[in-house]
């Protein structure tokens, strides 16, 4: 295994995901969330369908209706709606910080739905991570931003997607699963548009932002998939948290955001809990 190259690819993937967030937030100035989802899902389907064809796979087969893929797709749709709405309405720095709780939600979901065993140390990490979420949200206080609740929808949706991804049949590729997820995403985005002012004209700059979303997503998914196949998961996966560094830098440079001390504290607690939870999982697997 080539861990060095895999770590670089994982870090590159996180930078690309941070660019996705930036382009979505920029595009949301002139377009609705539904329109952004619809217009980026269609070229996304084409990209991953071509990718599947080039690797010799068939796109038109019954695997697209496999129950696990349907659950994965539903999670992808719910998570995408949540993140696009959050980026359109809330500060990028806060959205990114809250989003780091998603791996902890996967740990919780694995216990509840996949029957995985978790000891008290990892339960403590999960509780501390969600305490970090509450610190950032601050419900009931004057600084509470209800728009950040969209991030919770994103966390729930992507946790469902990742849990279902663990159960995808061996003969189904990542490209196939992602390609078919883009179809209901496009339909969901189109269904949202009438409730968000209908069609908004797309100028050249808006089209550039949408192209940036599509290309950044494709690059990120390719890099993260390659990284996890090339390197040891224990060495590569913790570098997922570099995303928050890229996103906070973009939030400061591009949007002029300056997170308050509570956002920094909550983000630190979430990331620390996530890294500890992952480290503990690797220790348990190694001893077993």
Secondary structure by P-SEA (a helix, b strand, c coil): ccaaaaaaaaaaaaaaaaaaaaaaaaaaccccaaaaaaaaaaaaaaaaaaaaaaacccccccccccaaaaaaaaaaaaaaaaaaaaaacccaaaaaaaacaaaaaaaaaaaacccccccaaaaaaaaaaaaaaaaaacccccccccccaaaaaaaaaaaaaaaaaaaccccccaaaaaaaaaaaaaaaaaaacccccccccccaaaaaaaaaaaaaaaaaaaaaaaaaaccccccccccccaaaaaaaaaaaacccccccaaaaaaaaaaaaaaaaaaaaaaaaaaac
